[in-house]
Amino acid sequence: MPIEIKELNIKINLADSGGGNTTEGSDDANEAQEKLIETVVEKVLEIIRSKDER
């Protein structure tokens, strides 16, 4: 059974520090982004599983 996505919203906020390389801030941002991706993937899989059960 195909899945149709009717609407997809993606919001990205990028903060530019103005020239200096700050690895600490980017590490935190990368971790936050990875956690968000994991959460979204889990939600999508949950929805797919619930549709399979029907």
DSSP file (Angstrom, degrees, kcal/mol; ACC not computed):
  #  RESIDUE AA STRUCTURE BP1 BP2  ACC     N-H-->O    O-->H-N    N-H-->O    O-->H-N    TCO  KAPPA ALPHA  PHI   PSI    X-CA   Y-CA   Z-CA
    1    1 A M              0   0    0      0, 0.0     2,-0.0     0, 0.0    51,-0.0   0.000 360.0 360.0 360.0 119.9    0.0    0.0    0.0
    2    2 A P        -     0   0    0      0, 0.0     2,-0.5     0, 0.0     0, 0.0  -0.350 360.0-134.7 -71.4 151.3    1.6    3.3   -1.1
    3    3 A I        -     0   0    0     -2,-0.0     2,-0.5     2,-0.0    45,-0.0  -0.914  14.3-156.2-107.4 129.9    2.0    6.2    1.4
    4    4 A E        -     0   0    0     -2,-0.5     2,-0.7     2,-0.0     0, 0.0  -0.923   2.1-158.3-109.6 125.1    1.1    9.6    0.2
    5    5 A I        -     0   0    0     -2,-0.5     3,-0.1     1,-0.1    -2,-0.0  -0.904  10.8-179.7-101.6 114.7    2.6   12.7    1.9
    6    6 A K        +     0   0    0     -2,-0.7     2,-0.4     1,-0.3    -1,-0.1   0.774  67.9  20.1 -87.3 -27.0    0.3   15.7    1.2
    7    7 A E        -     0   0    0      2,-0.0     2,-0.4     0, 0.0    -1,-0.3  -0.990  58.0-177.4-147.4 134.6    2.3   18.3    3.1
    8    8 A L        -     0   0    0     -2,-0.4     2,-0.5    -3,-0.1    -3,-0.0  -0.970   6.1-171.9-135.3 118.1    5.9   18.5    4.3
    9    9 A N        -     0   0    0     -2,-0.4     2,-0.5     2,-0.0    -2,-0.0  -0.941   3.1-177.7-113.2 128.0    7.2   21.4    6.3
   10   10 A I        -     0   0    0     -2,-0.5     2,-0.5     2,-0.0    -2,-0.0  -0.989   2.9-171.8-126.1 125.1   10.9   21.7    7.1
   11   11 A K        -     0   0    0     -2,-0.5     2,-0.4     2,-0.0    -2,-0.0  -0.965   3.6-177.1-117.2 132.2   12.2   24.6    9.2
   12   12 A I        -     0   0    0     -2,-0.5     2,-0.6     2,-0.0    -2,-0.0  -0.994   8.6-165.6-130.3 128.3   15.9   25.2    9.6
   13   13 A N        -     0   0    0     -2,-0.4     2,-0.5     2,-0.0    -2,-0.0  -0.962   8.6-173.3-113.6 119.0   17.5   27.9   11.7
   14   14 A L        -     0   0    0     -2,-0.6     2,-0.6     2,-0.0    -2,-0.0  -0.944   8.6-156.6-112.9 129.5   21.2   28.5   11.1
   15   15 A A        -     0   0    0     -2,-0.5     2,-0.6     2,-0.0    -2,-0.0  -0.920   3.6-157.0-107.5 122.2   23.1   30.9   13.3
   16   16 A D        -     0   0    0     -2,-0.6    -2,-0.0     1,-0.1     0, 0.0  -0.869   4.7-158.0 -98.2 122.6   26.2   32.5   11.9
   17   17 A S        -     0   0    0     -2,-0.6     3,-0.2     3,-0.2    -1,-0.1   0.570  46.7-105.1 -79.9  -7.6   28.7   33.6   14.6
   18   18 A G  S    S-     0   0    0      1,-0.1     3,-0.1     2,-0.1    -1,-0.1   0.608  78.1 -34.1  99.8  12.5   30.3   36.1   12.3
   19   19 A G  S    S+     0   0    0      1,-0.5     2,-0.2     0, 0.0    -1,-0.1   0.043 101.0 105.7 137.4 -33.0   33.6   34.6   11.3
   20   20 A G        -     0   0    0     -3,-0.2     2,-0.8     1,-0.1    -1,-0.5  -0.536  67.4-122.7 -81.8 146.8   35.1   32.5   14.1
   21   21 A N        -     0   0    0     -2,-0.2     2,-0.7    -3,-0.1    -1,-0.1  -0.795  29.2-175.6 -88.1 115.0   35.0   28.7   14.0
   22   22 A T     >  +     0   0    0     -2,-0.8     4,-1.3     1,-0.2     5,-0.1  -0.904  10.4 176.6-113.9 103.9   33.2   27.5   17.1
   23   23 A T  H  > S+     0   0    0     -2,-0.7     4,-2.2     2,-0.2     5,-0.2   0.815  77.6  60.7 -76.6 -29.6   33.3   23.7   17.2
   24   24 A E  H  > S+     0   0    0      1,-0.2     4,-1.9     2,-0.2    -1,-0.2   0.936 107.1  44.3 -64.1 -46.2   31.6   23.5   20.6
   25   25 A G  H  > S+     0   0    0      1,-0.2     4,-2.1     2,-0.2    -1,-0.2   0.881 113.7  50.0 -65.3 -39.1   28.4   25.2   19.3
   26   26 A S  H  X S+     0   0    0     -4,-1.3     4,-2.6     2,-0.2    -1,-0.2   0.842 107.1  55.1 -71.3 -31.7   28.4   23.2   16.1
   27   27 A D  H  X S+     0   0    0     -4,-2.2     4,-2.5     2,-0.2    -2,-0.2   0.932 109.8  46.6 -63.2 -45.2   28.8   19.9   18.1
   28   28 A D  H  X S+     0   0    0     -4,-1.9     4,-2.4     1,-0.2    -2,-0.2   0.906 113.3  49.3 -62.3 -41.4   25.7   20.8   20.2
   29   29 A A  H  X S+     0   0    0     -4,-2.1     4,-2.5     2,-0.2    -2,-0.2   0.900 110.7  50.1 -65.4 -40.2   23.8   21.7   17.0
   30   30 A N  H  X S+     0   0    0     -4,-2.6     4,-2.6     2,-0.2    -2,-0.2   0.908 111.3  48.4 -64.7 -41.5   24.8   18.5   15.4
   31   31 A E  H  X S+     0   0    0     -4,-2.5     4,-2.3     2,-0.2    -2,-0.2   0.914 112.8  48.1 -64.7 -42.2   23.7   16.5   18.4
   32   32 A A  H  X S+     0   0    0     -4,-2.4     4,-2.3     2,-0.2    -2,-0.2   0.902 112.4  49.3 -64.3 -40.8   20.4   18.3   18.5
   33   33 A Q  H  X S+     0   0    0     -4,-2.5     4,-2.5     2,-0.2    -2,-0.2   0.914 111.0  49.1 -66.0 -42.5   19.9   17.8   14.8
   34   34 A E  H  X S+     0   0    0     -4,-2.6     4,-2.5     2,-0.2    -2,-0.2   0.898 111.0  50.2 -64.4 -39.5   20.6   14.1   15.1
   35   35 A K  H  X S+     0   0    0     -4,-2.3     4,-2.3     2,-0.2    -1,-0.2   0.911 110.9  49.7 -64.3 -41.6   18.2   13.7   18.0
   36   36 A L  H  X S+     0   0    0     -4,-2.3     4,-2.5     2,-0.2    -2,-0.2   0.916 110.6  49.8 -61.9 -43.8   15.5   15.5   16.0
   37   37 A I  H  X S+     0   0    0     -4,-2.5     4,-2.6     1,-0.2    -2,-0.2   0.919 110.4  50.1 -62.1 -44.1   16.1   13.2   13.0
   38   38 A E  H  X S+     0   0    0     -4,-2.5     4,-2.4     1,-0.2    -1,-0.2   0.911 111.2  49.4 -60.7 -42.1   15.9   10.1   15.2
   39   39 A T  H  X S+     0   0    0     -4,-2.3     4,-2.3     2,-0.2    -2,-0.2   0.919 111.9  47.4 -63.8 -44.2   12.6   11.4   16.7
   40   40 A V  H  X S+     0   0    0     -4,-2.5     4,-2.5     2,-0.2    -2,-0.2   0.913 111.7  50.4 -64.6 -43.1   11.1   12.1   13.3
   41   41 A V  H  X S+     0   0    0     -4,-2.6     4,-2.6     1,-0.2     5,-0.2   0.921 110.6  49.9 -62.0 -43.5   12.2    8.7   11.9
   42   42 A E  H  X S+     0   0    0     -4,-2.4     4,-2.3     1,-0.2    -1,-0.2   0.915 111.1  49.2 -61.4 -43.1   10.6    7.0   14.9
   43   43 A K  H  X S+     0   0    0     -4,-2.3     4,-2.2     2,-0.2    -2,-0.2   0.916 111.6  48.7 -62.4 -43.4    7.4    8.9   14.5
   44   44 A V  H  X S+     0   0    0     -4,-2.5     4,-2.4     1,-0.2    -2,-0.2   0.926 112.4  47.9 -63.5 -44.9    7.2    8.0   10.8
   45   45 A L  H  X S+     0   0    0     -4,-2.6     4,-2.7     1,-0.2    -1,-0.2   0.883 109.8  53.7 -63.1 -37.7    7.9    4.3   11.5
   46   46 A E  H  X S+     0   0    0     -4,-2.3     4,-2.2    -5,-0.2    -1,-0.2   0.912 109.9  47.2 -61.4 -43.5    5.2    4.4   14.2
   47   47 A I  H  X S+     0   0    0     -4,-2.2     4,-1.9     2,-0.2    -2,-0.2   0.907 111.9  50.3 -65.2 -42.2    2.7    5.8   11.7
   48   48 A I  H  X S+     0   0    0     -4,-2.4     4,-1.9     1,-0.2    -2,-0.2   0.923 111.2  48.8 -63.0 -44.2    3.6    3.2    9.1
   49   49 A R  H  X S+     0   0    0     -4,-2.7     4,-1.6     1,-0.2    -1,-0.2   0.898 109.7  51.7 -63.2 -39.9    3.3    0.4   11.6
   50   50 A S  H  X S+     0   0    0     -4,-2.2     4,-0.7     1,-0.2    -1,-0.2   0.859 109.7  49.7 -67.3 -32.8   -0.1    1.7   12.7
   51   51 A K  H  < S+     0   0    0     -4,-1.9     3,-0.4     1,-0.2    -1,-0.2   0.843 107.9  54.2 -72.2 -33.2   -1.3    1.8    9.1
   52   52 A D  H  < S+     0   0    0     -4,-1.9    -2,-0.2     1,-0.2    -1,-0.2   0.829 103.5  57.1 -67.9 -31.1   -0.1   -1.8    8.5
   53   53 A E  H  <        0   0    0     -4,-1.6    -1,-0.2     1,-0.2    -2,-0.2   0.751 360.0 360.0 -71.6 -24.6   -2.1   -3.0   11.5
   54   54 A R     <        0   0    0     -4,-0.7    -1,-0.2    -3,-0.4    -2,-0.1   0.481 360.0 360.0 -69.8 360.0   -5.4   -1.7   10.1
